[in-house]
Structures are given as structure tokens and as C-alpha cells.
Amino acid sequence: MASPADVVERSMSINAKFLPRLEAAVEQNALLRIGWTGSGEEVPKNGEVGLCPAMPDGARIRALGKLGSWTSSFGHGGKFDVEGEVGSFFGAYNNGSKISATGFVGRCAGFMMQNGELFANDGAGDDLGMYMSDGLICVRGDVGQRLGNGMTGGTIIVQGDVGKGAGCGMKGGRIIIEGRCPTPPQGIQLRPLTAKELTELNKLLDNQGTSIGNDALCLESSSSIEYHIDSSSVSSGDLSSIAITPMDDAPLIENHDVDTAALIHGSDDEALPVLLPLPILPYVPDGRILNVEGNSSGRLSQVQTQPFLVEEHPRPIDILQLNLRSLCSLTQHSTSIAGACIDFDSLPALNSEELDGLLVILRTLLTTDLPILASQGISRIQTLHKSSVYHNLQVAVSRIEDGTGIPEAATLPIIGRSVKTNLESSNTIAALEFGFTCDAHDVIVARCAGAQFVITQPPVLEMEDMEFWLHGMTIDMKRILRSIGLESIDQVQRAHLRALDYDTAAVSGLRMVGYERPLPHWFAR
């Protein structure tokens, strides 16, 4: 049986071979086949993931075998037919492609579908059509739980029985069921089809050689009032109760050169790293506010050289934040970024095979050796670090504001222990994402704990103010490093930190100022 690494390598090889041929095939109206030799002999595929992403309009591809997750996702047109089964996230983020499978399709087929058509002829797994906003999904056979979970538009037709929770969270669109359906959730109504709707739907199904009968039912969102309860909590403090103190090094004189840079290396040792002049990755939603073209004053030099984390309109030096929504525009920015950061908390939980499929797509659409970051809540840091090492991700970012309320000071031993256990002998580095605007003190404290850089939001989103903020942080960071006698941010250690009060010492394990030792319970077994 092939190992996961072999499956990923085969998948990358298929994409590298077929995608460059698509443009010529479209011009010639030629059919590309996967799973057959040049002489027509069948060689079925088995488990390949992330095949044929971002299929262009006019493309025609036929595949044979049992394909893995994220097959034919992010498509803009064309036709993709599978003779066999397909794994999860089949046709995810489809925006105009017509795709089909003769066998069973896994969970989350048609995930975040924006347009196009998806047909499956032997049933589907859970969460079919999750978050879809438009398009048509038609399935013959039984379907799993939570059909149409959170959908906002489009049409799903199921000729078979459906699992419980059908239509949960849907705000628009319609689900047509010709089979057994459990009682729908609150806010969802079940009604018979009108004659006009039946005629319209059967017209859509003409090309598939099927039709639905008069006994089919329609699920749609009712106009009842929805209640939203925010049960999340935020952390209870900041890092102001932690001091940065010198060790045995003499302080450096004023204006002594100090290195504050951090590097994010790519997946290949020979790839150029992303240079962070300051060990921070500021987050702004839209990269257009960073555009300083035509400015010749030189006053915005730090904004021009500092990479940012953005969701849309990135500059070539920026990292693209990939969450549930921004993945919709992945193909628009794939050639103009310095790296990508996957927000695991915004996506459905991915198993190892599904994450491999998504990474194959990113490596196919982006430059192969660009750094890929992964972001998740601090409470899942062990899983994140282990998964990042296993999948060869370059940075594991732990988000402190993850709803658990863990205070910032308590995250220091959490990240330090996980880095030592999981990352020390790997090429993956750790980072922290704060829920407040950091200053130089906060960044150095995080660096002492084991994070190579931090993600934070600027205090304001005005260009001039961001420039002053970066400039002030540079001055403060160099001043602190000189005061403790260090020439580089790379030289800071956990031993430079002191807790200024009992509560901070109790949760952080830092030496308490004056007592100069951790509190006794940190040595208990």
C-alpha cells in the first residue's frame, strides 16, 4: 500500500503533467484522460488527492479509479467526469465547472460552491452542499447527515433517503428530496413542490436522463426569527505583568547596531525566505490600503518593506490569509504572493488525507517552494504542531483568542513545551497571534517563549499611522535589546523574563521578581 507521501508525490506529478496541457487541449477541444495509457489501456488511479484544481472554461477531463479528496476544486468552467468513487470536498469552491462521478462521493462535496453543476450517481456523504451559494447539485442514492448545511443559495436534488439534520442552518436556496427525510430542524420548512417548480426541475435534469416525481418535497428556510448566542470568551489579560531583564551581558551603547529581523523559510532550502524586518506579521483585511505607488517622499519605507497578512489584494511581499471566505479568490492571487496561511479554525476539521489534498492544490497553484503557514487556536497547539511537522508546513501559528479564555501569560509555557517536544528537531517554526495590538515588549516576550514572530493588528488602518507604529516599534525593540546587552533578537531566552506578580508567576512558570525562582508548584510531580 502506498504511503501518504507517495500519494502526494503522485498527485503533484499528475497535476504538473496535465495542467500545462489544458490550455492546448481547450484550443483543440480535446479530451484529457487520467487513468488510461496512451494506447487506451485502463490504469485506474487509487487515492490521488487534489487533482486538477482551477479547471478553466472549455476544458474536458475524464478520470478513472478511486480518487481522493479535493478533486476538481476551485474550477471556473469546463467538464470533469469520474468513472468511480471520489473522496471528500469533491468540487469544493466550484465556480462554473460541470463535474460528475459514477460512484459514491465523500463528505462536503460541493463545499462553498458558487456556481456550476455537480452530479453523483451512487450517493454522497455528510454535509453535501455545505455553505453553497449558487449552482446545482444532483445526487442519486442516499445522502448522509446535514444535507445543505448552512447553504445560502442554489439547488440540491436528492433522489434517495437523507440523514438527520437536512437543511440545518440554511438561509437560502432549496433542497429537493425524493425519498425519506427526517423532521427538519427548527427554522426549516418542508412543503410539496408546485407544478411550476416540478416542470422547471425536470427540465434541469433532462440531460442526465432522469426526472423527479410528484411526491418530491422541498426544504427551504422559513421566515422565523433566528437567535444568535455568542458563547465565546476572550483572554483575561495581556503581557504587561512580565518584565524583560538582563542576564550577564553588559548593556550596549546607544546607536549600537541591533538585528530585529526574522525569516520565514520556504519548503525548499534553496528558496528565498520571506524577510520580516520586525518579527511581526501585521494583519489587515484588504491589502489595497498598503499600496503606496506614486509616493516618492520615502516616508512610507517601513510599510513598503514589511510583509503583512492580508485576505485580499496582497502585494508580492505579503502572506495571503486563507479562510473560509478568502479561499473563494485563491486563484486570483496565486501568482502574486510571498506565502499563504491556512486558518484551520474557519474550515471544517480536516483529517490527514484531506489536508494533503488541500496542500497539493496550494502547491500546484502557488509556487511550489513558497512557505505555507497554518493557524489554529492555542488550545489545540499540540495537534497543530504535530500536524505541521508531518505535512511539512513552514510555520505553526497559535491564536490566543480562541474562545477558551486562556490568559496570555499562561500561553508562554504552553508554547515553550510544545516547541521543545514537537518542533525542535524539525524545520517548522512557531508563531503566536494576539488579539490586541502588540508593542515591542510583547513581541520580545513572545520571542523569549519560543515564538519566532507574532501576528497582530495595527492600532489603526491609516497608512501614516501604521508607518509611525512600525517606526516606533523598531526604536523600542532596539532600545530594549540594547538595555539587556543583546545584538540580535535571536539571542533572547526565557531566562530574560520575570513575573511581576504572584498570579502571573503561578500561570506562566516564570521566575518571580525578587524571589528569582519559579513558584514551588512548578516543580511538583
N, C-alpha and C positions, 0 to 999 in steps of 0.2 A: 504494500500500500504506500502511495506517495506521501511524503511528509508535507506539512503546510508550506515550508519554504520551497519545495519543488512545485507545488501547485501555483504559488505566487510567481515563481520564475516562468512557468509555462504560460501563465496568464499574461504577464508582461510581454513575453515573446510573441504571443498571438496578436496582441494589440499593436506592437511595434511592426508586425508584418502586414496586418490588414488595414489599419487606419490610414497609412500613407497611400494605399491603393484605392481608397474610397473616392477620392476626387476624380481620378481617371475612370473609375467604374461608373460614377454618376454621369459623366460626359458620354460614355458609351452605352448607358442604360444596361450595364452588365450586372449579373447576379454573382455576389461573392459567397462562397460556401466554406463553412467551418465544420470539420468532421468528415470530410471526404478527401481522398487523394486526388491528384491531378487527373488520374485515369478513371475516377468515379468510384473507387473502392471505399467502402464505409470504414471510417476510423472514429468511432464515437468519442466525444470528449467526456471527461469524468471529473467534475468538481471545479473546473476553472472558474475564477471569480473576476468580477469587474470587466467583463468582456464588452468591447465595442461601445464605449461611452461617447456621448455628444454626437450621435449619428446625424449627419446633415440631411437636408431635404433632397430627395431623389435617390438616396442610397437604398440598395436592396441586399439583404444578408439573410442567409439560411444556415442554421446550425443544427447539428445532430449530437445527441447524447444527453447526459445529465449535467446541467450547468449549475454553477454555484451562485452566490449572492451578488447583488448589484449588477446583474446582466442588463445590458441595453438601457442604462440610465442616462439622465441628462440629455436625452435626444431632442433634436429640433425638427425632425422630419424623417422621411424615409420609412422603410418597412423592414422589420426584423422578425423572422419566424423560427421557432424552435421545435424540432421534432424530438420531443422528450420532456423531461421534467426540468424545472428551474427553481433555484433557491430563493431566499428571501430578498426583498427590496427589488424585485423584478420591475423594470420600468420606472424606478423612482425618479422623481423630478422630471418626468416626461413632459415635453412642451411642444408636441406636434407629431411625434412618431406613432406609427401603427405597428404594434407588436403583438405576438401571439405565441402560445405554447400548446402543444397537443396533450401534454401531461399535467401533473399537479404543479402548482406554483406555491412557493413558501409564503411566510408571513410578510406583511407590509408591502405586498405587491401594489403598484400604483401609488406609492407613498409620495405625498406632496405633488401629485400630478396636476399640471396646469393646463394641459390640452392634449389632444391626441386620442388614441384608442388602445385598449388592452383587452385581449381575448384569451381565455383559458378554458380548455375543454375537459378537464378532469378534476375540478375542484380547486380550492385555494385555502391557505392557512388563515391565521388570525389577522385582524386589523387590515383587511383588504380595503384599499382606497383611503387609508388614513390621511387626513388633512388635505385631501384633493380639493381643488378649487374649480376645475372645469374638466371637460373631456368625457369619455365613455369607457366604462369597464363592464365587460360581459363575461360571466362565468357559468359554464355548465357543470353541475355537480355540487356537492355540499361545500359549504364555506364555514370557517371557524368563527371564533368569538369576535365581538366588537366590530362588526362589519360597518364600514363608513365612519369609523371613529374620528370625530372632530371635523368632518368634511364641511366645506363652505359652499360648494357648487358642484356641477356636473351630475352625471347619471351613472348609477351602478345597477346592473341587471344580474340577478342570480336565478338560475333555473335549477333549484335544488333546495335542500334544507340549510338553514343558517343557525349558528350558535347563539348563545345568550349575549345580551348587550348590543344587539344590532341598532345602529343609529345613535349610539351614545355620544353625547357632546356635539352632534351635528347642528350647524347653524344655517345651512342652506343645501341646495341640491335635492336629489331624490334617490331613493333606493327601491327598486322593483324586485319583488320576491315571488317566484312561482314555486312554492314549496312551503314547508313548515317554518314558522317563525315564532319564537317565544314572545311573551309580553314585552313590548318595547319599554325602554327606560322613561323616567319622568321627562316631560318636555317634548316627547316624540309621539306623533300620532300615526295610526295605521288606518288606511282607508282603501276602498276599492278604486280601481282605475276607471277613468271616464272613457267613453268610446273614442273621443278625440285623441287622448293620450295613448290608447291601445294602438290606434292606427299609426300614430307618429313613431312609437317604439318599434313596431313591426317593420316599418319602413327602414329604420336604422339597422335592423337585423337581417334584411334581405340578402345582403352579400355573404352572410355567414350560413345561409341555408337553414335558418331556424326561425321560430316565432314564439310568442308568448300567448297564453290563452286568457279567456275572460276571468278566470279565477285568480289571476295575479293580483297582488296587493302592493300598495305604495306606502313607504315610510318617508315621512318628512317632518321637519321641525315645526312644532306648534308655536303659537304666539304667546305662550305662557311666560311669566316673569322668571328670569334666572337670578339666582343668588350666588354671589362670589364671596368666599370667605378666605381672607389672606391669613394663613396659619404660620407663615414663615417668621423667623426671628433673626435679628442681627446680632453681631458680636457686641460684647458689653464693654469694650474699652479700646484703647489704642496702645502705642508703644512708648508713651511719654514717661511711664514709670520704670523705664530701663535706661541705665546710664552707659555711655561708652567711655571706658577708662584705659589709660596706658598700661603697658606691662613694663618691660625693662628698657625699651627703646627711648632714647633722648628725643625731645621734640625737634622738629625740623624748622629751619629759619623761614621767615616769610618769603614768599615767592619761590620757594624750592619746588622744582617740578614734581608733580604728583600724577600718577596714572589712575584714571577713573573708568577706563573703558572695559566693556565686556564683549564677548564674542559668542555668536550662535553659529556653530559649525553645521555644514550640510551633511547629507548622508554619505558622501564620498570624501575621503581625506584630502583629495586634491581640489575639491570645490572651494571657491572663495567664501569665507564666512561672512555673516551679517555683523557689521560693526556697530555696537551701541556706544557712542561717546560717553554716555552716562549709563550705569547699569539699571536702566528703566526702559519700559516699553509703554509709553503713554497711549491711552485708548481714546479715540474719538470715533463717533459713528460714521461720519462722512469725511473722506479724505480731501474733498474739494476745498475745505477751509484751510488746508495746508499748502495750497497752490500759490506760489509766490512768483510766478512767471512775470517778467516785466519789472520786477523790483531790483533796482541797481544800487540801492543805498547800502547794502551789506549788513543792515541791522537785523535781518532775519536769518543769519547764518546758522544758528543752532537748530532752528526748526528745519532748515533745509538739509542738515546732515544727520538729524536724529530720526531713526526709524520710528514709526507709530504703528499701533494696532488699529486697523480700520475694518468696517464691514462693507463699505462700498467706495468706489473711486480711489483705489490705492495708488500711490506713487511707486516707481520701480524699487524704492528702498524700503517700502512698508511691508508689514505682515498682514495678510488677509484673514480676518476672523470668520470662520466657517461655522455658523449656527444654523438652526432650522430654517430661517428665512434667507440668510445671505447665500446659502448653498444654491438657491434658485439662479443666481447670477454668476456661478462659478466659472462657466465657460467664457464669460465676457472679460474676466480679469486674469485668466490662467497664464497669460504670457507676459504679464507686466507687474509681477510682484516678486518680493525677495523671499517669501515663505508663506506658510499657511498654518493657522491654529484651529484645530477642531474642538468645538465646545461640546463635550460629551453630555453635559447636563441638559442641553437643549434637544438632544436627539433621543429616540428610543434606545434602550440599553442594547448594545451590540456585543454579540459573542465574538470569539476569536476569529472565526471564519468570516463573519460579516465585516469586522474591522479590516481584515485582509482585503476584502473586496473593495471597500471604500478607499483604502490606501493604494490599491492598484490603479483605481481611477485617478486619484490625485497625482500619482507618479506618472501616469500616462498623459494627463492634460497639462501638468506643470512640468518644468524642467526636472529631470529625474533626480538630480542631486540637491534640490532645494530643501532647506530644513522644514520639517513638519513638527508642529507643537501640538500638544494635547492638553486640554483644560478640563478640570473637574473639581468638585468640592473637596475641602480639606479632610472631611470625614472619610473619604474614600482614597486617601493618599497611598496606602499600601497597594491597593489594586491598581491604581493609576501608574505607580512607579514600576510595578512588575510587568504590567501590560506594555508600557512604553519601552522597556528594555527588550521584551520578547519581540515586539513588532518593529524594533529599530527606529523609534521616534527620537528626535533630537532633544526635545525639551518636554518635561512634565510640569505643567503649571497647576498649582493647587490654589483654588479660590477660597479665601477665608469666609466671605459672606455667602455661605451655602445653606443658610436657614437653620443650622444647628445651634447657633449662638455661641460657638466656641470662641473665647476671647483671644485676641491677637497674641498675648504673651504665652498662652498655652500652646500655640501652634509651633513655637520655637523648638521644644523637644520633640514634637511630633515629626516635623520635617527633618530634624537632625538625625533622629534614629532611622527613619526610612531611607534617607540618603545613604547612611552608612551601611544599612542592611541590603538595599536593593540596587543602588546606583554607583557605589564606589568603584566597582571594577568594570563599569560599562562606559559607553560613550554618550549616555543620556545625562543631561543636567537637569537640575530642579529650579523652579521659579515659583514666586508667590504672587497672587493677585489680591490686592487690598480693596476694600470697599470705601476707602476715603482717599483724599489727595495726600500723597506722601511728601515728606520733606527729606533732606539729606540724612538726617538722623535715622529716620525709619528705614531708608534704603540700606544704610550700613548695618543696622541691627539685623535686618533680614539676611544680608550677606554673611554676617557672622554665624547665623543659624544654619547656613548651608544652601540658601537660595542664591543662584548666580545673578539674577536680576529680578525686578518686580514689575508687575503691571499695575498701573494706577491711572486715574483720570486727572487731567489738568484742572486747576481750580476754576477756570473759565475757558470758553472756546473762542475767545478773541485772539487773533494772530499776535498782536503786540504783547498781550498779557502772557501768552504761552511762551513767547521769547524771553520775557523778563523772568518768568518762573524757571525756565531751564537755565538761564544765566545765573540766577540766584542760587539754584541748587548746585551748580558747578562750583561756585565760590564757597558755599557752605561745606560741601563734601571735601574739597581740598583742604579747607581750614581744619576740619575735624581730623582728617588723616595726618596732617602735619602736627597737630597737637598731640597725637598719640605716637608720633615718630615713625610713620609708615610712608613709603614712597609709592605704594600701589594698593588699590582696593583688594587685590588678590591676597594680601598679607593679613587681612583681618581674620580673627578667630573668635570662637565662642568665649574664650577666656577674657576677651576685652569687655564683656558685658557684665553689668551688675544690676540686680534688682533693687529698687529704691524703697520698696515697702514689703511687708510680710506677705500680702496676698499675691503679689507678683512673683515673689520667690517661691511661694507654695505651688503655683501652677506652672511655672516656667522651668524650675530646677536650676535657675541661675544662682550664682553666689550672691548672698545678700550683703549689701554695702555695710561696712562696719564689722559684721560677723565674718565676712570673707570666705564663707563656705556655703554650699547648698544646705537647705534645711534638712534635718536628720531623716525625715520620712523618704527622701530620695535615695537613701542607702538601704532602706528596708527591703526584704525579700517577700 
